[in-house]
Amino acid sequence: MKNKNFYNNKLKIKTKIMKVYPMLKWAKELFPLCRSITGNGTRETLNYFKTINKEFKILKFKTGKKVFDWVIPQEWNIKDAYIEHESKKRFAEFKKCNLHIVNYSEPINKKISKKELLKHIHTDKKLPGAIPYVTSYYKRNWGFCLSQKQKKKLPKGKYKVVIDSEFKKGSLDMIHAILKGKSKKEIFFSTHVCHPSMANNELSGPVLLNAVLKYVKENYPNNTFSYRFVMHPETVGSIAYIFKHKNELKKNIICGINLSTVGDERAYTTVHSPQENTLADQALKAALIGKKNVINHSFLERGSDERQYCAPGIELPVCGFSRSKDYPEYHTNKDDFKVVTEKGLQDSFIVVKTIIDAFELGLYPHTRVLCEPNLGKRNLYLQISKKENYKDGDIKVRTDLIAYANGKNNIFYISNLLNVPLSKICKEYSLLKSKKVLK
């Protein structure tokens, strides 16, 4: 029989209690709001998250402010929109689905022919039953979005098109929170808040980021590293944030992850940094060892705000993390809570949580003894040695971790080198620290 004390040591490994945060509830409550890169819907969403994490502070960039090569646009708000046939039957009603309107449409109220109307109708030919999401942020235009099926049912005759929207001088809003640690070096999390009612592409990132912020606060009150959490409109928002904080970001961030479409159960996806050699690259790779359907994209397939964080001259160590990066429902009204699930969000949380645990456990494991430590006297190795013991998975991971714990190899590098999931490496590291083998 194998040594009982050796296997009981597995039970002594200290792990953080994993609290389940109501991410799906948060997402469902925010789903109806019509968000954009500016305006009341985005402002309400940011204020909602401020009630969950009071550490968030609002940042505002006024209309007309130049941020690098971009200018903050006028603020846009909308009250209602619809197409009304001469029979009084209505189509593309904004109040029934806020994707029916081309986001940032200028106001209009006039009668037009069906031929003229069709020039302003957008559909998704690949998903004939879906309403697409379309924007026109930087060029004044107007339009409606319908499914292909709805478009085909538009009757002949005259139409009245109504878009009750307004442009005004205002602001582009965002929020950020910084949890200071013993070190000024930062772990960075970013996500976008700017899309209307889409569950995965819009809300999964923000709710995950807020759960992660709560986890760090509740489990690491004396955190070793500092943590920065940012929520902003995509593209122009991240550009504005970098414009304001460039120097401190470049000085302090050692690992950054941009969160987007993290709520489904279909895959685990990373978008690497341009050089694919940062701590973020290593951390995500290690955290995803053993997961099913892991998809790795190079920076050539970038899509979200990693584009800005990794841009030439900025070059922050940031990667993108998603579940499904490309999925059929993307940018349509089919991106709903059939796509985003509680399990999908929770599994994404576990990936990020594991990376945080690794940082706080110790980025650079270092042995306390010279040559191999005597693990037997610490009940960390079987006292009766047989050749089959050498193949025992737990013993092999334990001894390999010690063999590479020189204080120079980081925990993510070791996890990837051994091809052992980061969560298992963390458990072994915690145990070896408790036995004063590693520090």
WOMO-V763736 format. One record per pair of residues at least 24 apart in sequence whose C-alpha atoms are under 6 Angstrom apart, sorted by the first residue. I is the first residue (numbers start at 1). GAP is how many residues later the second one is. D is the distance in whole Angstrom. If there is no record, write none. Layout:
i=I gap=GAP d=D
i=I gap=GAP d=D
//
This chain:
i=5 gap=374 d=6
i=6 gap=373 d=5
i=6 gap=374 d=5
i=13 gap=414 d=6
i=13 gap=418 d=5
i=23 gap=184 d=5
i=24 gap=318 d=6
i=27 gap=176 d=6
i=31 gap=166 d=5
i=32 gap=165 d=6
i=34 gap=162 d=4
i=35 gap=159 d=5
i=35 gap=160 d=5
i=35 gap=161 d=4
i=36 gap=158 d=4
i=36 gap=159 d=5
i=37 gap=157 d=5
i=37 gap=196 d=5
i=38 gap=37 d=5
i=38 gap=134 d=5
i=39 gap=36 d=6
i=39 gap=37 d=5
i=39 gap=38 d=5
i=55 gap=122 d=5
i=56 gap=119 d=6
i=56 gap=120 d=5
i=56 gap=121 d=5
i=57 gap=118 d=5
i=57 gap=119 d=6
i=58 gap=116 d=6
i=58 gap=117 d=4
i=59 gap=114 d=6
i=59 gap=115 d=5
i=59 gap=116 d=6
i=60 gap=111 d=6
i=60 gap=112 d=6
i=60 gap=113 d=5
i=61 gap=110 d=5
i=61 gap=111 d=5
i=62 gap=108 d=6
i=62 gap=109 d=4
i=63 gap=106 d=6
i=63 gap=107 d=5
i=63 gap=108 d=5
i=67 gap=173 d=6
i=67 gap=176 d=6
i=74 gap=93 d=6
i=74 gap=94 d=5
i=74 gap=95 d=5
i=75 gap=92 d=6
i=75 gap=93 d=5
i=75 gap=94 d=6
i=75 gap=95 d=5
i=76 gap=90 d=6
i=76 gap=91 d=5
i=77 gap=88 d=6
i=77 gap=89 d=6
i=78 gap=86 d=6
i=78 gap=87 d=4
i=79 gap=85 d=6
i=80 gap=84 d=5
i=81 gap=81 d=5
i=81 gap=82 d=4
i=81 gap=83 d=6
i=82 gap=80 d=5
i=83 gap=77 d=6
i=83 gap=78 d=5
i=84 gap=75 d=6
i=84 gap=76 d=5
i=85 gap=74 d=4
i=86 gap=72 d=6
i=86 gap=73 d=6
i=99 gap=34 d=6
i=100 gap=44 d=5
i=100 gap=45 d=5
i=101 gap=43 d=5
i=101 gap=44 d=6
i=102 gap=32 d=5
i=102 gap=33 d=5
i=102 gap=41 d=5
i=102 gap=42 d=5
i=103 gap=32 d=5
i=104 gap=32 d=6
i=104 gap=33 d=6
i=105 gap=36 d=6
i=105 gap=37 d=4
i=106 gap=35 d=6
i=106 gap=36 d=5
i=107 gap=56 d=5
i=107 gap=57 d=5
i=107 gap=58 d=5
i=108 gap=54 d=5
i=108 gap=55 d=5
i=109 gap=52 d=6
i=109 gap=53 d=4
i=110 gap=50 d=6
i=110 gap=51 d=6
i=111 gap=48 d=5
i=111 gap=49 d=4
i=112 gap=46 d=6
i=112 gap=47 d=5
i=113 gap=45 d=5
i=121 gap=24 d=6
i=123 gap=24 d=5
i=123 gap=25 d=6
i=131 gap=201 d=5
i=131 gap=202 d=5
i=132 gap=199 d=6
i=132 gap=200 d=4
i=133 gap=198 d=5
i=133 gap=199 d=5
i=174 gap=57 d=6
i=174 gap=58 d=5
i=175 gap=56 d=5
i=176 gap=53 d=5
i=176 gap=54 d=4
i=177 gap=51 d=6
i=177 gap=52 d=5
i=178 gap=49 d=6
i=178 gap=50 d=4
i=179 gap=47 d=6
i=179 gap=48 d=5
i=180 gap=46 d=4
i=181 gap=42 d=5
i=181 gap=43 d=5
i=181 gap=44 d=5
i=181 gap=45 d=4
i=182 gap=42 d=5
i=183 gap=41 d=6
i=183 gap=42 d=5
i=184 gap=42 d=6
i=185 gap=40 d=6
i=185 gap=41 d=6
i=185 gap=67 d=5
i=185 gap=68 d=6
i=186 gap=39 d=6
i=186 gap=40 d=5
i=186 gap=41 d=5
i=186 gap=66 d=5
i=186 gap=67 d=5
i=186 gap=68 d=6
i=187 gap=40 d=5
i=187 gap=68 d=5
i=187 gap=69 d=6
i=188 gap=39 d=6
i=188 gap=40 d=5
i=188 gap=68 d=4
i=189 gap=40 d=5
i=189 gap=67 d=6
i=189 gap=68 d=5
i=189 gap=69 d=6
i=190 gap=39 d=6
i=190 gap=40 d=5
i=190 gap=41 d=6
i=190 gap=68 d=5
i=191 gap=40 d=5
i=191 gap=67 d=6
i=191 gap=68 d=5
i=192 gap=39 d=5
i=192 gap=40 d=5
i=192 gap=41 d=5
i=192 gap=42 d=5
i=193 gap=39 d=5
i=193 gap=40 d=5
i=194 gap=39 d=5
i=198 gap=137 d=5
i=198 gap=138 d=6
i=199 gap=136 d=6
i=199 gap=137 d=5
i=200 gap=61 d=5
i=200 gap=63 d=6
i=200 gap=140 d=6
i=201 gap=60 d=5
i=204 gap=57 d=6
i=204 gap=58 d=6
i=204 gap=59 d=5
i=205 gap=54 d=5
i=205 gap=55 d=5
i=224 gap=136 d=6
i=235 gap=70 d=6
i=255 gap=24 d=6
i=255 gap=25 d=5
i=255 gap=62 d=5
i=256 gap=24 d=6
i=256 gap=61 d=6
i=256 gap=62 d=4
i=257 gap=61 d=5
i=257 gap=62 d=5
i=257 gap=63 d=6
i=258 gap=62 d=5
i=259 gap=62 d=5
i=260 gap=62 d=5
i=261 gap=61 d=5
i=262 gap=60 d=5
i=262 gap=61 d=5
i=263 gap=77 d=5
i=263 gap=81 d=5
i=263 gap=82 d=5
i=264 gap=75 d=5
i=264 gap=76 d=5
i=264 gap=77 d=6
i=264 gap=80 d=5
i=265 gap=79 d=5
i=267 gap=26 d=5
i=267 gap=27 d=6
i=267 gap=56 d=5
i=267 gap=57 d=5
i=268 gap=26 d=5
i=268 gap=55 d=4
i=269 gap=25 d=6
i=269 gap=26 d=5
i=269 gap=27 d=6
i=269 gap=52 d=6
i=269 gap=53 d=5
i=269 gap=54 d=5
i=270 gap=26 d=5
i=270 gap=27 d=6
i=270 gap=50 d=5
i=270 gap=51 d=5
i=271 gap=26 d=5
i=271 gap=27 d=6
i=271 gap=28 d=6
i=271 gap=48 d=6
i=271 gap=49 d=5
i=272 gap=26 d=5
i=272 gap=27 d=5
i=272 gap=47 d=5
i=273 gap=26 d=6
i=273 gap=46 d=5
i=274 gap=25 d=5
i=278 gap=39 d=6
i=280 gap=39 d=6
i=282 gap=130 d=6
i=283 gap=129 d=5
i=286 gap=126 d=6
i=286 gap=129 d=6
i=286 gap=130 d=5
i=286 gap=135 d=6
i=286 gap=136 d=5
i=287 gap=64 d=6
i=287 gap=135 d=5
i=289 gap=132 d=5
i=354 gap=69 d=6
i=363 gap=47 d=5
i=363 gap=48 d=6
i=364 gap=43 d=5
i=364 gap=45 d=6
i=364 gap=46 d=5
i=364 gap=47 d=6
i=365 gap=40 d=5
i=365 gap=42 d=5
i=366 gap=39 d=5
i=366 gap=40 d=5
i=366 gap=41 d=4
i=366 gap=72 d=5
i=366 gap=73 d=5
i=367 gap=38 d=6
i=367 gap=71 d=4
i=368 gap=69 d=6
i=368 gap=70 d=5
//
